[in-house]
């Protein structure tokens, strides 16, 4: 039996770091997956952009859509006014739209996508907020010498925090729990 499913929003994805937080790592396939060319990745962003454009038309929202490849993954950015409803509370709607766009890519290409969708610069702003949360947690760990458990976060949010924590000496982070209550624990490094 062949599994042709793609990762769901409630499953860890490639948004999670693997070396820094082995708890989140999934077993590696014995055969290395072929790397996608930049052209293949750009094609994925074009498919997703067409899908998102169709959604914007249905919703009667105006927005400019950019397709690109960044960091070895396809990216679609939507900018314009009146787009906050596409982000939702703490990015929940954005995450759902990203999964739908990934499904559209999968449907046309037959392979899973690591597509990243951003609306109105939400992800960049959220990265800054999460960096502050991470630095605050690191301060508390260094000051008190005890682990700090952060609130549950999405895979994207956890990756942002892991990246900041892992760049600081003397502390480490790992994720614990099960979606949607998966959270990061920051503790002194051994």
C-alpha positions in Angstrom: 0.0 0.0 0.0 1.3 3.4 -0.9 0.8 6.5 1.3 0.1 9.5 -1.0 -1.1 11.8 1.8 0.6 15.1 2.5 1.3 16.5 6.0 -1.8 18.0 7.7 -1.7 21.3 9.6 -1.8 19.3 12.9 1.3 17.3 12.1 4.9 18.5 12.4 6.2 19.7 9.1 9.5 20.9 7.7 8.8 24.1 9.5 10.3 22.4 12.6 14.0 22.2 13.1 15.4 18.7 13.2 18.9 18.9 14.6 18.1 21.5 17.3 14.9 19.8 18.5 15.2 16.0 17.9 11.8 15.5 19.7 10.1 16.9 16.6 12.1 14.9 14.1 10.2 12.3 12.2 12.0 9.1 11.1 14.0 9.6 7.9 13.2 7.6 4.9 15.9 5.1 4.0 16.1 6.5 0.5 16.9 10.2 0.1 14.2 12.2 -1.6 15.4 13.9 -4.8 15.9 17.6 -4.3 13.7 19.9 -6.2 15.2 22.3 -8.7 14.5 26.0 -8.4 12.3 25.7 -11.5 10.2 23.0 -9.8 9.9 25.1 -6.7 8.9 28.2 -8.6 6.3 26.1 -10.5 4.9 25.1 -7.1 4.6 28.8 -6.1 2.9 29.6 -9.4 0.3 26.8 -8.8 -0.3 28.0 -5.3 -0.5 31.7 -6.4 -3.2 30.7 -9.0 -5.1 28.9 -6.3 -4.9 31.8 -3.9 -5.9 34.3 -6.7 -9.0 32.2 -7.3 -9.9 32.4 -3.6 -9.4 36.1 -3.5 -11.7 36.5 -6.5 -14.4 34.4 -4.8 -14.1 36.5 -1.6 -13.9 39.7 -3.6 -10.7 40.7 -2.0 -8.0 42.8 -3.7 -4.4 41.8 -3.3 -1.2 41.6 -5.2 0.4 38.2 -5.3 4.1 37.5 -5.6 5.5 34.0 -6.3 9.1 33.3 -5.4 11.6 30.8 -4.1 13.3 31.6 -0.8 15.4 29.4 1.4 14.9 26.4 -0.9 11.1 26.5 -0.7 8.3 27.9 -2.7 6.8 31.1 -1.3 3.6 33.0 -2.1 3.1 36.5 -0.6 -0.2 38.4 -0.8 -0.1 42.1 -0.1 -2.9 44.7 0.0 -5.5 46.3 2.1 -8.3 44.6 3.9 -6.6 41.2 4.1 -6.6 40.7 7.9 -9.5 38.2 7.7 -7.2 36.0 5.6 -4.7 35.9 8.6 -7.3 35.2 11.3 -6.6 35.0 15.0 -2.9 34.3 15.6 -2.5 33.2 12.0 -5.0 30.3 12.2 -6.8 31.2 8.9 -3.4 31.8 7.2 -2.3 28.3 8.3 -5.5 26.8 6.9 -5.1 28.7 3.6 -1.5 27.5 3.4 -2.6 23.9 3.7 -5.2 24.4 1.0 -2.6 25.9 -1.3 -0.3 23.0 -0.5 -3.1 20.6 -1.4 -3.6 22.4 -4.7 0.1 22.0 -5.5 0.0 18.3 -4.6 -3.1 17.8 -6.8 -1.3 19.2 -9.8 2.2 17.8 -9.2 1.6 14.6 -7.3 4.3 15.5 -4.7 4.1 17.2 -1.3 5.1 20.8 -1.1 6.8 22.9 1.6 5.1 26.0 0.3 5.0 29.0 2.6 2.1 31.4 2.3 2.2 34.9 3.8 -0.5 37.5 3.8 0.1 41.2 4.5 3.6 40.5 6.0 2.1 38.7 8.9 4.9 36.1 9.2 7.6 38.7 9.3 5.8 40.6 12.0 5.1 37.5 14.0 8.8 36.4 13.7 9.8 39.7 15.4 7.3 39.1 18.2 8.4 35.5 18.7 12.1 36.6 18.8 11.2 38.8 21.7 9.3 35.9 23.4 12.3 33.7 22.9 14.8 36.2 24.3 12.6 36.8 27.3 12.4 33.0 28.0 16.2 32.8 27.7 16.7 35.7 30.2 14.4 33.9 32.7 16.3 30.6 32.2 19.7 32.2 32.7 18.4 34.2 35.7 16.7 31.4 37.5 18.4 28.3 36.1 15.0 26.6 35.6 13.2 25.5 32.5 10.5 27.8 31.0 7.5 26.4 29.2 6.0 28.6 26.5 2.4 28.7 25.4 1.3 26.3 22.6 2.4 27.4 19.2 2.1 26.4 15.5 5.0 24.7 13.8 5.9 28.0 12.1 6.0 29.7 15.5 8.0 27.0 17.2 10.6 27.1 14.4 11.0 30.8 14.9 11.5 30.4 18.6 13.9 27.4 18.2 16.0 29.4 15.8 16.5 32.3 18.2 17.1 30.1 21.3 19.6 27.8 19.5 21.6 30.9 18.4 22.3 31.7 22.1 24.9 29.9 24.2 24.0 28.3 27.5 20.4 27.4 26.6 18.6 24.8 24.5 15.0 24.3 23.4 12.8 21.4 22.5 9.1 20.9 21.7 6.8 18.7 23.8 3.2 17.7 23.6 0.8 17.0 20.8 -0.8 19.4 18.3 -2.6 21.7 18.9 -1.1 21.9 22.3 2.6 21.5 21.3 4.9 23.9 23.0 8.5 24.8 23.5 10.5 24.2 26.6 13.6 26.4 27.1 16.2 25.1 29.5 19.8 25.5 30.5 22.1 23.6 28.2 23.8 20.6 29.7 
